[in-house]
């Protein structure tokens, strides 16, 4: 029943799908650049501060990005905050450009477009919570998007796997959380080809090695030294109020606290995490003809990717970010399950009566409202990351160019 209804909606609305996603991307990029430029101007402690951690005092956790940024700034005499803004912007443009370039060659489905408008997908997640703008995961999105392009073109090779393994090693030194999403690179290969099933495991292995080195030999950033260095370069004091002042965290203590405080609400939160990530993916897979694996195997694979990242939900409170990263990477990966336009054509809807067309449009609007307007995500925290009817509240108080929140 659901598949039949979706097919009829596709026959009626398919020509609107890609233009709608293009407009969504433009809207998201305008908002992203508007907010990120403001955050760069005030040296935000989160969108800028996390990028400037470096190795001035020795090997430091998450310091690789800062080391590269400081080197470029010194060589070309650039202001660090605007250099970081430029890196974020180029990564965003690269991700969106590749995303749209791939989508325009695919026959989009109703549920895939609904997924693009999900409050948990990167494009709208950063609109509903502007504090998620400027975070390092934009580098992971761009890297994975490039990887998916290679998978779609059947251009995966031993050399590319080695190259991306080294790249994931470096990305894990930029942010250790990326390790918990490294299996997506394996999943993309498993969905696209029968080759390199074992060799591709080198990507998460290299990422794990980087994380192990980080926790064994690297230290937490020295907030006083880092802040004084940045202030001497002209930074605003706000840069010290974010990640630089967070201080060290004991992983064992955090795990102990999590399980000691585990209650019914905690169980419901875990359930909501799985629901937000898996339900859209299930609807996309259930209504297309992708037959690489059984539907049960496909969903089990996605569930396994969530379980692999579970330590993140224990050791860090940014649950909204972790969920959004899953939704974004999953949606990018599921591009591979869509039909190519040149091999598949949607049947026209001429045989549908006017009443049937109206009913389908109403059904589509209701489904869109249910999945896109009933909730939004905050970038944190562990127990209040879901905001009921957040999009409705946001829309009531904001416009494209002015944010009153």
C-alpha positions in Angstrom: 0.0 0.0 0.0 2.7 2.5 1.0 4.8 1.6 -2.1 1.8 2.1 -4.4 0.9 5.4 -2.8 4.5 6.6 -3.1 4.7 5.6 -6.7 1.6 7.6 -7.5 2.9 10.6 -5.7 6.2 10.3 -7.6 4.3 10.2 -10.9 2.5 13.4 -9.9 5.2 15.4 -8.2 8.6 14.1 -9.4 9.4 17.1 -11.6 9.3 19.3 -8.4 11.7 17.1 -6.4 15.1 18.3 -7.6 14.1 22.0 -7.8 12.8 21.8 -4.2 16.1 20.3 -3.0 18.1 23.0 -4.9 16.1 25.7 -3.2 16.6 24.0 0.1 20.4 23.9 -0.5 20.5 27.6 -1.4 18.4 28.6 1.6 20.7 26.5 3.9 23.9 28.0 2.4 22.6 31.6 2.8 21.8 31.0 6.4 25.1 29.1 7.0 27.3 31.8 5.5 25.3 34.6 7.2 25.7 33.0 10.7 29.2 31.7 10.2 30.5 35.1 9.1 29.0 36.6 12.3 30.6 33.8 14.4 33.9 34.4 12.7 33.8 38.1 13.4 33.3 37.6 17.1 35.8 34.7 17.3 33.1 32.3 18.6 34.5 29.8 21.1 32.9 26.9 19.3 32.8 27.6 15.6 36.3 29.2 15.7 37.9 28.0 19.0 37.7 24.3 18.1 39.6 24.9 14.9 42.6 26.8 16.5 43.7 24.0 18.8 47.3 23.3 17.7 50.6 21.7 18.6 52.4 24.7 20.0 52.7 23.1 23.4 53.3 19.6 22.1 50.9 16.9 20.7 47.4 18.0 21.6 44.1 16.3 21.1 42.3 17.8 18.0 45.3 19.9 17.2 46.1 19.0 13.6 43.5 21.4 12.1 44.9 24.3 14.1 48.5 23.4 13.2 47.6 23.5 9.5 45.6 26.7 9.8 48.3 28.6 11.7 50.9 27.5 9.1 48.7 28.8 6.2 48.0 32.0 8.1 51.6 32.7 8.7 52.7 31.9 5.1 50.0 34.0 3.5 49.6 36.6 6.3 45.9 35.8 6.7 43.6 36.5 9.7 43.0 33.2 11.4 39.2 33.7 12.0 38.5 34.6 8.4 40.7 31.8 7.2 38.7 29.3 9.2 35.5 30.9 7.9 36.8 30.4 4.3 37.7 26.7 5.0 34.2 26.1 6.4 32.7 27.9 3.4 34.7 26.0 0.7 33.9 22.7 2.5 30.2 23.6 2.5 30.2 24.6 -1.2 32.1 21.5 -2.1 29.7 19.2 -0.3 26.5 20.8 -1.6 27.9 21.0 -5.2 28.8 17.3 -5.3 25.5 16.4 -3.6 23.4 18.3 -6.1 25.5 17.1 -9.1 24.8 13.5 -8.1 21.2 14.0 -7.3 20.4 15.6 -10.7 21.4 12.3 -12.4 19.1 10.3 -10.1 15.4 9.7 -10.1 14.5 11.1 -6.8 11.7 9.5 -4.7 9.2 11.1 -2.4 10.7 9.7 0.8 14.2 10.7 -0.2 13.1 14.3 -0.7 11.4 14.1 2.7 14.7 12.9 4.1 16.4 16.0 2.6 13.9 18.2 4.5 14.4 16.3 7.7 15.3 18.6 10.7 18.1 16.2 11.4 19.7 16.4 8.0 22.7 18.8 7.9 20.9 21.4 5.6 18.1 22.2 8.1 19.8 21.0 11.3 22.2 24.0 11.1 19.2 26.3 10.5 17.2 25.2 13.5 20.2 25.3 15.7 22.8 27.9 14.6 25.2 26.7 17.2 25.8 23.7 15.0 27.3 25.9 12.3 31.0 26.0 11.8 31.7 22.6 13.4 34.4 20.3 12.0 32.0 17.6 10.8 31.6 19.6 7.5 35.0 18.1 6.6 33.7 14.6 7.2 30.6 15.3 5.0 32.7 16.5 2.2 35.1 13.6 2.4 32.3 11.0 2.5 30.5 12.8 -0.4 33.6 12.4 -2.5 33.9 8.7 -1.5 30.2 8.1 -2.5 30.9 9.7 -5.9 33.7 7.2 -6.4 31.4 4.4 -5.4 28.7 5.5 -7.8 31.2 5.7 -10.7 32.6 2.3 -9.7 36.0 3.9 -9.3 37.0 2.3 -6.0 40.5 0.9 -6.1 43.2 -0.3 -3.8 45.0 3.1 -4.2 41.9 5.1 -3.3 41.3 2.9 -0.3 44.9 3.6 0.9 44.5 7.3 0.2 41.2 7.6 2.1 42.6 5.5 4.9 45.4 8.0 5.4 42.9 10.8 5.1 40.7 9.3 7.8 43.8 9.0 10.0 44.3 12.7 9.6 40.6 13.5 10.1 40.7 11.6 13.4 43.5 13.8 14.5 41.3 16.8 13.7 38.4 15.3 15.7 38.3 11.9 17.3 34.6 11.6 16.9 35.1 11.0 13.2 36.3 7.5 14.0 32.8 6.5 15.1 31.5 7.2 11.6 34.4 5.7 9.7 32.4 2.5 9.1 30.1 4.4 6.7 33.0 4.3 4.2 32.9 0.5 4.4 29.1 0.4 4.2 29.1 2.5 1.0 31.5 0.0 -0.6 29.5 -3.0 0.5 26.3 -1.5 -1.0 28.0 -0.6 -4.3 30.3 -3.5 -5.2 31.3 -7.0 -4.3 35.0 -6.1 -4.4 37.3 -4.8 -1.6 34.9 -6.0 1.1 37.9 -6.7 3.5 40.4 -4.2 2.2 38.1 -1.2 2.9 38.2 -2.0 6.6 41.6 -0.3 6.4 39.8 3.0 6.6 38.3 2.5 10.1 41.5 0.7 11.2 43.6 3.8 10.4 41.1 6.0 12.0 41.2 3.8 15.2 45.0 4.0 15.2 44.8 7.8 15.2 42.3 7.8 18.0 44.4 5.3 20.0 47.5 7.5 19.6 45.4 10.6 20.6 44.3 9.1 23.9 47.6 7.4 24.7 50.1 10.1 23.9 48.3 13.4 23.2 47.3 15.8 25.9 44.3 18.1 26.4 44.7 21.7 25.2 46.2 24.1 27.6 43.4 26.8 27.8 45.5 29.6 29.4 48.4 29.3 26.9 46.1 28.9 23.9 43.9 31.9 24.9 46.9 34.2 25.5 48.3 33.2 22.2 45.1 34.0 20.3 44.5 37.2 22.2 48.0 38.3 21.3 47.0 37.7 17.6 44.0 40.0 17.9 41.3 37.4 18.8 38.3 38.5 20.9 37.9 37.0 24.4 34.9 35.0 23.2 37.3 32.5 21.6 38.3 31.3 25.1 34.7 30.7 26.2 34.1 27.6 24.2 36.0 24.4 23.7 39.2 25.9 24.9 37.8 26.3 28.4 36.0 23.0 28.5 38.8 21.2 30.3 39.8 17.6 30.3 37.1 14.9 30.7 37.6 11.5 32.3 36.0 8.9 29.9 35.7 6.3 32.7 34.0 8.8 35.0 31.6 9.9 32.2 30.7 6.3 31.5 30.1 5.6 35.2 27.9 8.6 35.5 25.9 7.7 32.4 25.0 4.2 33.6 24.4 5.3 37.2 21.9 7.9 36.0 20.3 5.6 33.4 16.5 5.6 33.7 13.4 5.3 31.6 14.0 8.7 30.0 17.4 7.5 29.0 15.9 4.5 27.3 13.4 6.6 25.5 16.1 8.9 24.3 18.0 5.9 22.8 14.8 4.8 21.1 14.3 8.3 19.7 17.8 8.3 18.3 17.2 5.1 16.4 13.8 6.3 15.3 15.0 9.6 13.9 17.9 7.9 12.0 16.3 4.6 10.9 12.6 5.5 10.0 13.4 7.8 7.1 16.0 5.3 5.8 13.6 2.4 6.1 10.9 4.4 4.1 13.4 5.2 1.4 14.6 1.6 1.1 11.1 0.1 1.4 9.7 2.1 -1.5 12.6 1.6 -4.0 13.8 -1.4 -5.9 17.3 -1.6 -4.6 18.1 -5.3 -4.2 21.7 -5.5 -3.2 20.8 -6.9 0.2 17.5 -7.9 1.8 15.6 -5.1 3.5 16.3 -6.7 6.8 20.0 -6.8 6.1 20.0 -3.2 5.0 18.3 -1.9 8.1 20.5 -4.1 10.3 23.6 -2.6 8.6 22.3 0.9 9.5 21.5 -0.1 13.0 25.0 -1.5 13.4 26.4 1.9 12.3 24.5 3.5 15.2 25.6 0.9 17.7 29.2 1.5 16.6 28.9 5.1 17.6 27.2 4.5 20.9 30.3 5.4 23.0 29.9 9.0 21.6 26.5 9.2 23.3 28.1 8.2 26.6 31.3 10.3 26.5 29.9 13.5 25.0 26.6 15.4 25.4 26.2 16.7 21.8 23.5 14.2 21.0 21.9 16.3 18.4 25.2 16.6 16.5 25.8 12.9 16.6 22.3 12.1 15.3 22.6 14.7 12.6 25.9 13.2 11.5 24.2 9.8 11.2 21.2 11.1 9.3 23.5 13.1 6.9 25.9 10.3 6.1 23.0 7.8 5.8 21.1 10.0 3.3 24.3 10.6 1.3 25.0 6.9 1.2 21.4 6.1 0.2 21.9 8.0 -3.0 23.4 4.8 -4.3 20.0 3.1 -3.9 18.2 5.5 -6.3 17.7 4.7 -10.0 19.6 6.6 -12.6 17.4 8.9 -14.7 18.7 7.5 -18.0 17.7 3.9 -17.0 14.4 4.6 -15.2 11.4 6.7 -16.1 8.4 7.4 -13.9 5.1 6.6 -15.5 2.9 9.7 -16.1 -0.1 10.4 -13.9 -2.6 11.1 -16.6 -4.7 8.1 -15.6 -5.4 9.6 -12.2 -8.6 11.4 -11.6 -8.7 15.0 -10.3 -10.0 13.7 -7.0 -7.2 11.2 -6.7 -4.6 13.8 -7.5 -5.9 16.1 -4.8 -6.0 13.3 -2.3 -2.4 12.4 -3.1 -1.2 16.0 -2.8 -3.0 16.2 0.6 -1.4 12.9 1.7 2.0 14.2 0.6 1.6 17.5 2.5 0.6 15.6 5.7 3.6 13.3 5.4 5.9 16.3 4.8 4.5 18.0 7.9 4.8 14.9 10.0 8.4 14.3 9.2 9.6 17.9 8.8 7.7 20.1 11.1 6.9 18.1 14.3 10.4 18.2 15.8 13.9 19.7 15.5 17.2 18.9 17.1 19.4 20.9 19.4 23.1 20.2 19.1 23.0 19.1 22.7 22.3 17.7 25.2 21.8 14.2 26.3 18.2 14.5 27.6 16.7 17.5 25.8 18.0 17.3 22.3 14.6 17.0 20.7 12.4 20.1 20.5 8.8 19.3 19.8 7.5 21.5 16.9 10.8 23.3 16.8 10.5 24.1 13.1 7.1 25.7 13.6 8.5 27.9 16.4 11.6 28.7 14.4 9.6 29.7 11.4 7.4 32.0 13.5 10.3 34.0 14.7 12.8 34.0 11.9 13.2 35.0 8.3 16.0 34.1 5.8 17.9 37.3 6.6 17.0 38.1 10.2 17.1 35.8 13.2 15.2 37.1 16.2 16.0 34.2 18.5 
